[in-house]
Amino acid sequence: MASEQTAIIQTGGKQYVVHTGTKLTVEKLDGNAGDEIVFDKVLLKGDDAKVEIGTPYLTSGRVTGKIVEQGRDEKKVIFRYHSKTRYRKLKGHRQPHTKVIVTNL
């Protein structure tokens, strides 16, 4: 039985463990649904037989994916309150994100 390749990529200040077919929700990336995206910052790539580790990134490593959709998360409520001073501030925020499916390691 052939072992599945695994990679660790970095995007949006976060690191993700990916395989072929992995669906990710990452920080917003430029592009539209259906566009091809390339992740150049590959930290580790390998399978059961061979592992390549970057210092900090692999020079030959590239992971490609396809943008599934662009969207925004649910609203996060920011409420500031000071007791005994009638100070109240209510604000909301929706973080943009991109859903990606990994096509090739």
C-alpha positions in Angstrom: 0.0 0.0 0.0 1.4 3.4 -1.0 1.7 5.9 1.7 0.1 9.3 1.3 2.3 12.4 1.0 2.0 15.0 3.7 3.2 18.6 3.8 3.2 21.5 6.3 2.6 24.9 4.7 2.5 28.4 6.1 0.0 31.0 5.0 -1.6 34.0 6.8 0.8 33.6 9.7 -0.4 30.1 10.5 0.8 26.6 9.7 -1.3 23.8 8.3 -0.8 20.1 7.8 -2.1 19.1 4.4 -2.6 16.1 2.2 -4.0 15.9 -1.4 -7.7 16.7 -1.2 -7.5 18.6 2.2 -10.1 21.4 2.5 -8.8 24.4 4.4 -10.2 27.7 5.6 -7.3 30.2 5.6 -6.9 34.0 6.0 -8.1 35.9 2.9 -6.1 35.3 -0.3 -6.4 37.2 -3.5 -8.4 35.4 -6.3 -11.8 34.3 -7.2 -13.6 30.9 -6.9 -12.0 28.4 -9.2 -8.6 30.1 -9.4 -5.4 28.1 -8.9 -3.3 29.1 -5.9 0.3 28.2 -5.1 1.7 27.9 -1.6 5.5 28.6 -1.8 6.2 28.5 2.0 6.5 24.7 2.5 8.1 23.8 5.8 8.1 20.0 5.5 7.2 17.5 2.8 7.3 13.7 2.9 5.7 10.3 3.4 6.6 7.2 5.3 9.7 6.5 3.2 11.3 10.0 2.8 11.0 13.3 4.6 12.3 16.7 3.5 12.7 19.5 6.1 13.2 23.1 5.1 15.4 25.6 6.8 13.0 27.4 7.2 11.4 26.6 3.8 12.0 24.0 1.1 13.5 25.5 -2.1 11.9 22.8 -4.3 8.6 22.5 -2.4 5.4 23.8 -3.8 1.8 23.0 -2.9 -1.0 23.9 -5.3 -4.6 24.3 -4.5 -7.9 25.6 -5.9 -10.0 28.4 -4.3 -13.5 27.0 -3.5 -15.0 30.2 -2.2 -14.4 33.6 -0.6 -16.4 34.5 2.5 -16.5 36.0 6.0 -16.8 34.4 9.4 -19.6 35.0 11.8 -19.7 38.3 13.6 -17.5 38.7 16.7 -18.9 41.2 19.2 -16.5 43.5 20.8 -18.0 45.1 23.9 -16.1 47.6 26.1 -17.5 48.5 29.5 -16.3 50.6 32.4 -18.3 50.2 35.6 -19.8 53.3 37.3 -19.0 55.7 34.5 -21.7 55.0 31.9 -19.1 53.9 29.4 -20.3 51.3 26.9 -19.0 50.7 23.4 -20.4 48.0 21.1 -18.6 47.0 17.9 -18.7 44.0 15.6 -16.2 42.4 13.2 -16.4 39.7 10.5 -13.0 38.3 9.5 -12.7 37.5 5.7 -11.4 34.1 4.8 -10.8 31.8 1.8 -11.8 28.2 1.5 -9.1 26.2 -0.4 -8.9 22.5 -1.5 -5.3 21.1 -2.0 -4.9 19.6 -5.4 -1.2 18.7 -5.6 1.8 18.3 -3.3 
